[in-house]
Amino acid sequence: MNIRFVCNLLLVTFCCFSQASIGHKCPPLECWYIKERTAKGGLTSAPGQDKSLLHIWTEAEAAAGPPEWSDDPSIQRVYAVADPAATLCHGTPGGSVRKAFCELSPFQPHPSNVQWAASLAEDFSPAHLQADWYSATVEEADGRRATSAIMRAPTGSQRLDVVLSLTSQTRAVRSRLGEPVTLDCHMWADAASPASESGFAVEWRYQSRGDGRLLLAYDGKEDRLYQEPGGAAAAAAAAVLDFEGLHRNGDASLTLQKAQVEDGGLYICMVYLPHLLTQITMELEIVEAPSLSIHPSPLPTVPPGQTLTVQCLASGFTPHNLDLSWELKGLDGESRSLGPGRLSGHRRSRDGTFGQDARLELDTSDPVLGRGGQLTCVAKHLGGTRRVSVPLRVIGFSSPSVEDSMAMVGVALVLYGLFKLVSWTFIPTGSKEAEDKKEE
């Protein structure tokens, strides 16, 4: 057997074994530990923060040993975290230029006073609460994925166990009008923890411009749904939970069946266990590009030197930020900017969308406009760029259209008829007879 082949085989086997042995460990996660405020002399100091490092293991047995300290002198705290569901695994091995943002802070368990979570603590033993509790928030650098977790540690220990976590892949969502949109929220609870034996509760809230409303809440222990009457439009009948998926795999996602303008805002997914609560905030933005039209359309044919007023109507767009402008593509094929013209203020429609107009005065005595061409209204919006065009025809320069040709034929026929009428009226009869004889 070839010795080189054997060496290569052993090397591949070693690499595979190494990958298998470390596959249960996530990349170390740098995290800012937020210290509690302390009172000195009647004044409360600002919270401090320590740079920390979390060694996250997806197997609880692997995190049973002491945490691995870092050689970085700026690291002041190191924790070993048992996270069987790997919900705190963010970033890529080997480090990344844009690291995930992480905050770690002490957490104080407390009973919940909301109706849909009140029954969770009835059969719960408070002895499980005698420990150190922590809350962690991790957000990816791109702002999409986020995790919020509650962790428990024996008093004075640096070995943490994730008890409850929420993960969302849709921290920022954009949707068009009328389309279904799902706000992702997945919960995980440690089945071995006494806190998960009493059931759970889920709550969704909506906030916009300082106004907070309950969309719906669900008591997983009693299998009861709560909805606040007169809430946001999304809560009326269009916001739904998949209760089967919630009990089967912790899918607490909220689906809006038909997104409307008023559905844009902040959404908060909250999950309760006995004395425990964690949440994730998501932002939904409704984006719809404008519909465009030019009036009058088609544009009338104008003689050189005449002024023509044209209006571009943009409607049905949201948000209200819109950039309207005009362009002219001349007969030479070159496009020229004509500027925005005169813009109107925004109008608000019944469905919450906006409208705006751009008025342009075209002076065909201008050398640029006097030869005609293709006039275009351009609307640049968050939902995309829209264009609408009409031909600008100037007599003497623009190539005649079918309508122009028919008009010229009509004019020729009218002139011919007038000529014949004049000839019949004013030419003497004798002359006409003589002319007829001469023709014979």
N, C-alpha and C positions, 0 to 999 in steps of 0.2 A: 504493500500500500504506500502511496506517495506520502512522504513525511510532511510536505507543505500542505497537502490536503487535510491531514490529521490536525495540524496546528490551526488551520483556518476553521475547522469544525469545532475544535475546543474553544477558540476565541468567540465564535458565534454563540455557542452554548453558554459560555460565561456571561456574555452580554445579555442574552435572554433571561438568564437566571437573575442577573443584577436588576434588570428592569422589573421582573416579577417580584423581587424582594422589596423594591422601593415603590412599587405601583400603588401601595396603600397609603402613601404619604404625599400630602400636597406641598407645593412650594411654600417656604416660610413667608409669613405675611407681616409686614411692618404695620404697626398700629399705634395711634396716639392714645395713651391712657389719660382720661380726663379725671383729675383729682376733684374731690368734693371741696366745696367752699368751707373755710374755717373762719370762725368769729374771733377777732382780737380787739379788745378794748371797746366793745360795742359796735365795731365795724366788721362787715363781712368782706373777706378778701376775694379777689377774682380767682376763678378756678385755674389751677396750674395743669400742666400736661407733661407726661413722661413718654419718651420714645420707647415703644415696646416691640416685642417680636413674638408672634404666635406660630408654634410648630403644630400643624394640624394633621391629625392622623384619622384615617377613615375606619380604623379598627380600635375599639376601646382598649384591648389588651396592649396594643403598641404604645399607648400613652400612659401606661401604668408607671413607667420609670420616670426619673427626674428629667426636667426639660433641658434641652441642649442650649448652652449659653453661646452667645455670639462673640466673635472677636472684635466687633465694632464697639469702640468705647462709648459711643453715643447711646447705645441700647441700655436702658435702665431697668427694664422689666422683661422677663422671658416666661412664657407660659406654654405648657403642653396641653393641647386641646383634642379631646376625643369627639370626632364629628363623623359618625357612621354614614350619614347621608351625603357627606362632602359638600354641604351647602356653603361653607366658608371658603371653599377652594376658588380663589380668584387669581387672575394673572397667569403667567406662563413660567415653567421651570427655567432657572438660570437668570431670572430677573428681567425686567422690562423698563424701557425708557419712561413710559407713562405707567406708573404704578397705581394700583387700586387705592382708593382712599378708605381708611379704616379708623374708626373710633371705638374705644373700649372704655366703659365707665361702670362704676358700682351700681347695682340694681337692688331696689328694696321691694320685696314681694308685698302685695297688699290685696285685700279682698275687693272684688268689684261690686259696685252698687247698681249696675245696669240690669234691667229686668231679664234679658236673655242670657246673662251669665251668672245670675244669683244662685242658681241651683247647683253650680259646679262644685262649690266648696262644702256641700252638705255632708258628704261622706269622706272628706279629705282630712288626713292626719297632719296637723301642723308641725309634727316632729320633723318632717322632711324639709321644712323651711329653715331649720337650724344649720345654716351653712353660709358660705360667702356666695353671693349672686352677682353676676355681671351681665351687662347688655352690650352687644357688639353690633355695629353698623358698618357694612362694607359696600362700596360702590365702585364699579368699574370706571376706568378713565374715560370711556366713551359715553358714559351716562346711561347705558341701556340696562345692564344687569345690576341688581342690588339685593343684598341680604340683610335681614335683621334677625338677631338670635339672642336667646336668653340662655345663660350657662350657669351651672352650679359647680362649686368646688368645696371640698371639706375645709373647715375653718383654718385659715392660715396656709392653705396648700396652693401650689401653682399648677396643679393638674385640674383642668376644667372639663366638664362634660356638657355638651350641647343638649338641652332639654327641649327647647322649642325654637323653631326657625321659620322664617318667611322668606321666600325668594321670588323675585319678579324679573322677567325679561323685557318688560315694557315700561321702563321708568318714564319715557317720553314717547307719546303716541300721536300720530297724525292720521286723521280720517277725513274722507270726503263726505259731503252731505248725503244722507239717506243710506249710507252703507253700514253694515254691521261691523262692530268693533269690539274686541275682547281685551280687557285689562287683566294681564296675567298676574296671578297671585297663588303660589303653591306653599302649603304649610307642611311641616314635618315635626312630629312629636316623638320623643324617645319612648317606645312601648315599654321599656324596662323601668321607667320612672313612675313613681306613684302619682305624679301630677297628671299623667295622661290617662289614668284609670277612671277618672270621673267625667270624662267627656270633654267637649270643647264648644266654643261659640265663635261665630264669625260676624263681623260687622263691617259694612261699607258706608262711608260718608263722602259727601260732595261739598266742596268749598269753592266759592268764586267771589272775588271782591269783598272778602270779609264775611260773607254769608255762608254759614255751615248748616247742612241738612243731612238727616239720616235717609239713606236710600233704602237699605234693607238690613235686617239682622236675622241671624239664624241660630237657634239653640240646638246644637247637635245632640245634646243629651236627651232632651224632650222631643226632638224632631218637630220644632215649632218655628214658623216664620213670622217675623215682625216687619211691618212696613208703616211708615208714617204718612198719613193722608195729607194731601196738599203739598207734598215735597217737590223736588225738582222734577222737571218734565221726564227725565230718564227714569225716575222712580215710579211714575204713574203705572206703566205696564211694560215698559221696554227694557228694564234692567232685570236680568235673570241670573240665577246660580244653577250649576249642574250639581244637584244634591247627590246623585249617585256617584259622580266622580269625586265629590268632596269626601264622602265616607270611604271610597275605595282607595284613592291615592292622594288625598289632601288637596285636590284641585279646587281652590276657593276663588277662581277667576270670575270676574263679572263681565257679562256680555250685554252690550247695548245693541238691540236689534236694528235700530234705525237712527243713526247719529243725526242730531239737530244742532243748530248753532248754539243754543243755550246749554248744550251738554258739555261744551268746552270748559275746562277748569281743572282743579285738583281733586283727585280721588284717593281716599285713604282706606286701605285694607287692614283690618285689625283682627287678631285672633286671641282668644282668651283660653287659658287653662286655669285651674284653681290658683288664685293669688298671683297669676302670671299674665302678662299682656305684652305683645309686641305688634309693631305695625310697619307698613311701607306706604309711602306716598308716591303717587303717579300723576303725571300731567297729560291731559288729553287736549289736543288742539284740532279744531275743525278748520280745514283748509279747502276752499273751493275757488277755482280760477274764474275770471269773469267771462260773460258772454258779450260779444262786441257786435255793433252794427253802425253803419255810416248813413247819415241822412243829409241831403237827399241821395237816393240811390235808385237808378244810376244818376251820375252827375250830368247836368245839362251841358250841351256844347256851347262854349262861350267864345266871343271874339277877342282878339288881343286887346289888352288895356282894361278889360272889365274885371271887377272884383266879385269873387264868388265865396259865399260863406258855407262852410262844411262843418258838420257836427259828428263826433264819435261818441256813441252811447255805450258805457260799460255797466253791466248789471249782474246781480246774483253772485257777488264774490264776498269772501270772508277769509282772513281778517281784512280790515279796511285799508291797509297799506297797499297803494297801487301807484305805479309809474306809467302815465299815459304820455305818448309822444307821436309825432307824425314823421313820415318819410315819403320821399318822392323818388321813384326810379324813372329817370329820364329816357328819352328815345335812344340815347347813346348807351343805355344799360347801366349807367352809374347811379348809385343810390345816394341821396342827400338827405340830411336831417333838417327838418323844418321846425324842430322844437316842440314843446308841449302845447302851444297855443294858449287859449284862455280856459283855465280849469274851473269847474264849478265845485261847490261844497259836496260833501258826502250825503247821500240820502239813505234812510233805513227802511227796508221793506218789512212786511208783516212777518216773514219767516226769519228775520234777523240778519239777512244778507244786506250788502251795501250796493249803492249805485253812484256813478260819477260820470260827468260829461267833459269833453274837450272840444272847444270851438276854435276853428281855424279860418282866417280870412285869406283867401288866395288872390293876389293881385297879378293878373296875367301880363301886366306890363313889365314885371320882373323878368329878366332874361332867363332865369332858372326855371320859372313857371310857364313862361310864354310859349314854350314848345310842347307843353303837356307831358303825359307819361302815366305811370301807375302810382296812385296815391294810396298810402297804407297807414292805418292806425295801429300802433303797437302798444300792447298792455303787458307790462312786466309785473308779475305777482308771485307770491310764495308758492302758489299752486301751479305755476308754469307761465310761459310766455304765449300770448295769443295775438293773432294778426287778422286784420280784415282789410281788403283792398278794393278799390274802384278805379276805372280808367278816367283820367283827366284829359279831355279833348279840347283843343283850342283851334278855332277855324284858321286854316291856312298852314297849319303845321302838323296836326295829328293826322294819321292815316284814317280815311273815312271808314266808319263801321257800316254794318248792313242797314241800320236805321238811317245813317247819314246818306247812304247811296239812294235809298228809297225816297228820302226827302228831296234830294237833288233831282231825281227823276220826276217827282211830283211838281217841283218848281218849273222844270223845263216844259212839262205838259201845260201848266198854267200859262207860261209865257207864250207858248205856241198858240194856245187858244186865243189869248189876247191879241196876238199879231193877226190872226185870221179875222178876228172880229173887227179890228181896225181897218184891215184891207177891204172887207166887205162894206164897211160903213162909209169910208171916205174916198175910195177909188170910183170914178164915174163909170156908168153902165156902158157907154159907148166904148170907152177905152178897154173895158173888160171884154166886150164882144170882139173888138178888133184884135185884141190879144188872143182870143180864142180862135179867130179865123187864121191868124198868123200861125198858130200852133197846128191847125189843120193842114 
